[in-house]
Amino acid sequence: MTNAQNATALNTAQTIAAMDFDISNFTAPAAQVTFKVPVLFDDDGEPTHGFIIVGKNSDEHRAEWAAIRAEGQKRSAKRKTAIDATTDEGSQQLVGLIDGNNKRLAIAVTVGWYGFTSAGAPAPFNKSLVEAAFNKYPTWQDRVQHAMDEDANFLKLSSLASSTMPATNSAD
C-alpha cells in the first residue's frame, strides 16, 4: 500500500471511529450522499463553480463499472478484438481505453453542478456538457476522480447508530 493509500485508509478509519460506527449501518438503507467538487474560484479563493458527485458505492458508479467490465470481457473473448499491448499501436489503444473508461466513470458519478449559467440563468444539468467540460479542461475530470476516490467524502452513516451524526458530507 502506498503512503497516499495508507493515509486515505487511515482518514476513512478515523472518520468511522469518530462517528461511533455501529454495525447496524451495514444493513441500514443507504442514502445517496453527494459531494461538491469546486473547479472555479473567485478572487478570494471561494468556490464559484463545480460539480456535484456521488461516490464509488453509488448505483451510478456500480452500473458504469459493471458495463465497463462486461465490455472488457466481451473484447477479450474475441481474439480479433483483443488488444496487443506489446505493440506501439496496441499500447496506445490500451491507454486510450483506460483513459476513456476513467472519463466514463467520472461522468457517471457527476449528478449535478453549480455556478454554471446559460444566458445569465442557471444552466440545467447536462451530462453531454459535463463530457465537453472534461474534454476541454481535463484537470476538472482529475478533480472529480480524486474526490470520488476519497471514501470519507461520501461517508454518511445511518441515524440508527447515533442521532448526533451529520446530515450530509457535501462540501459547501
C-alpha positions as CSV (number, residue, x, y, z in Angstrom):
1,M,0.0,0.0,0.0
2,T,1.4,3.5,-0.9
3,N,1.7,6.3,1.6
4,A,-1.2,8.1,-0.1
5,Q,-3.4,5.0,0.1
6,N,-2.4,4.4,3.7
7,A,-3.3,8.0,4.6
8,T,-6.6,7.7,2.8
9,A,-7.4,4.4,4.6
10,L,-6.4,6.0,7.9
11,N,-8.5,9.0,7.3
12,T,-11.5,6.9,6.5
13,A,-10.9,4.7,9.6
14,Q,-10.6,7.8,11.7
15,T,-13.8,9.2,10.3
16,I,-15.7,5.9,11.0
17,A,-14.3,5.8,14.6
18,A,-15.2,9.5,15.2
19,M,-18.8,8.8,14.1
20,D,-19.2,5.9,16.5
21,F,-19.8,3.5,13.7
22,D,-22.5,1.0,14.6
23,I,-22.6,-2.4,12.9
24,S,-26.3,-1.7,12.1
25,N,-25.0,0.6,9.4
26,F,-24.2,-2.5,7.3
27,T,-27.8,-3.3,6.9
28,A,-29.5,0.1,7.2
29,P,-30.8,1.7,4.0
30,A,-28.2,3.7,2.2
31,A,-28.9,7.3,1.4
32,Q,-27.3,8.9,-1.6
33,V,-24.5,11.2,-0.3
34,T,-23.2,13.9,-2.6
35,F,-20.0,15.9,-2.5
36,K,-19.3,19.2,-4.2
37,V,-16.1,19.4,-6.3
38,P,-15.2,23.0,-6.9
39,V,-13.4,23.8,-10.2
40,L,-13.6,27.7,-10.4
41,F,-12.9,30.2,-7.7
42,D,-13.4,33.9,-7.0
43,D,-10.6,36.3,-6.2
44,D,-10.8,35.3,-2.5
45,G,-10.4,31.7,-3.3
46,E,-14.0,30.8,-2.6
47,P,-15.6,28.2,-5.0
48,T,-18.0,29.6,-7.5
49,H,-18.5,26.7,-10.0
50,G,-18.2,23.0,-9.7
51,F,-19.7,19.5,-9.9
52,I,-21.8,17.5,-7.6
53,I,-20.8,13.9,-7.5
54,V,-21.7,10.6,-5.8
55,G,-19.1,8.1,-4.7
56,K,-17.9,4.6,-5.8
57,N,-20.6,2.9,-3.6
58,S,-23.3,4.7,-5.6
59,D,-25.7,3.0,-8.1
60,E,-24.3,5.3,-10.8
61,H,-20.7,4.1,-10.3
62,R,-21.6,0.5,-9.8
63,A,-23.6,0.4,-13.0
64,E,-21.0,2.1,-15.2
65,W,-18.2,-0.1,-13.7
66,A,-20.2,-3.2,-14.4
67,A,-20.8,-2.1,-18.0
68,I,-17.0,-1.4,-18.5
69,R,-16.1,-4.8,-17.1
70,A,-18.6,-6.6,-19.3
71,E,-17.3,-4.8,-22.4
72,G,-13.8,-5.8,-21.4
73,Q,-14.8,-9.5,-21.1
74,K,-16.5,-9.4,-24.5
75,R,-13.5,-7.8,-26.1
76,S,-11.1,-10.4,-24.5
77,A,-13.3,-13.3,-25.6
78,K,-13.0,-12.3,-29.2
79,R,-9.4,-12.9,-30.4
80,K,-9.7,-10.4,-33.2
81,T,-10.7,-7.5,-30.9
82,A,-8.2,-8.3,-28.2
83,I,-5.6,-5.5,-27.7
84,D,-2.0,-6.5,-28.2
85,A,-0.2,-4.2,-25.7
86,T,3.2,-5.4,-26.9
87,T,3.0,-3.1,-30.0
88,D,3.1,0.7,-30.1
89,E,-0.4,0.8,-31.6
90,G,-1.8,-1.7,-29.1
91,S,-0.3,0.1,-26.1
92,Q,-1.7,3.4,-27.4
93,Q,-5.1,1.8,-27.9
94,L,-4.9,0.3,-24.3
95,V,-4.1,3.7,-22.8
96,G,-6.9,5.3,-24.8
97,L,-9.3,2.7,-23.5
98,I,-8.2,3.2,-19.9
99,D,-8.5,7.0,-20.2
100,G,-11.9,6.6,-21.8
101,N,-13.1,4.3,-19.0
102,N,-11.9,6.8,-16.4
103,K,-13.8,9.5,-18.1
104,R,-16.9,7.4,-18.3
105,L,-16.8,6.7,-14.5
106,A,-16.2,10.4,-13.8
107,I,-19.2,11.4,-15.9
108,A,-21.3,8.6,-14.4
109,V,-20.8,9.9,-10.8
110,T,-21.4,13.5,-11.8
111,V,-25.0,14.1,-10.9
112,G,-25.2,17.8,-10.9
113,W,-23.3,21.1,-11.0
114,Y,-23.4,24.6,-9.5
115,G,-22.5,28.0,-10.7
116,F,-22.7,27.3,-14.4
117,T,-25.0,29.6,-16.4
118,S,-26.5,30.0,-19.8
119,A,-27.7,33.4,-21.0
120,G,-27.5,34.6,-17.4
121,A,-29.7,31.9,-15.9
122,P,-28.5,28.7,-14.0
123,A,-27.8,26.1,-16.7
124,P,-29.8,22.9,-16.4
125,F,-27.5,19.9,-15.7
126,N,-26.5,18.0,-18.8
127,K,-24.1,15.0,-18.9
128,S,-23.1,15.8,-22.5
129,L,-21.8,19.2,-21.3
130,V,-20.0,17.5,-18.4
131,E,-18.2,15.4,-21.0
132,A,-17.4,18.5,-23.1
133,A,-16.1,20.3,-19.9
134,F,-13.9,17.3,-19.1
135,N,-12.6,17.2,-22.7
136,K,-11.7,20.9,-22.6
137,Y,-10.5,21.0,-19.0
138,P,-9.0,17.6,-18.2
139,T,-8.0,18.8,-14.7
140,W,-11.6,19.1,-13.8
141,Q,-12.1,15.4,-14.5
142,D,-9.0,14.8,-12.4
143,R,-10.6,16.7,-9.5
144,V,-13.8,14.7,-9.8
145,Q,-11.8,11.4,-9.9
146,H,-9.7,12.4,-6.9
147,A,-12.8,13.3,-4.9
148,M,-14.6,10.1,-6.0
149,D,-11.7,8.1,-4.7
150,E,-11.9,9.6,-1.2
151,D,-14.2,7.4,0.7
152,A,-14.6,9.8,3.6
153,N,-16.2,12.3,1.2
154,F,-19.2,10.0,1.0
155,L,-19.3,8.5,4.5
156,K,-22.8,9.1,5.8
157,L,-23.9,6.7,8.5
158,S,-27.4,5.7,9.4
159,S,-29.1,7.7,12.2
160,L,-29.7,4.3,13.8
161,A,-26.2,4.4,15.4
162,S,-26.3,8.0,16.7
163,S,-28.5,11.0,16.4
164,T,-25.5,13.3,16.5
165,M,-24.2,12.3,13.1
166,P,-24.1,15.0,10.4
167,A,-26.9,15.0,7.8
168,T,-24.5,15.2,4.8
169,N,-20.9,15.2,3.9
170,S,-21.3,17.5,1.0
171,A,-18.7,20.3,1.0
172,D,-20.2,23.8,0.8
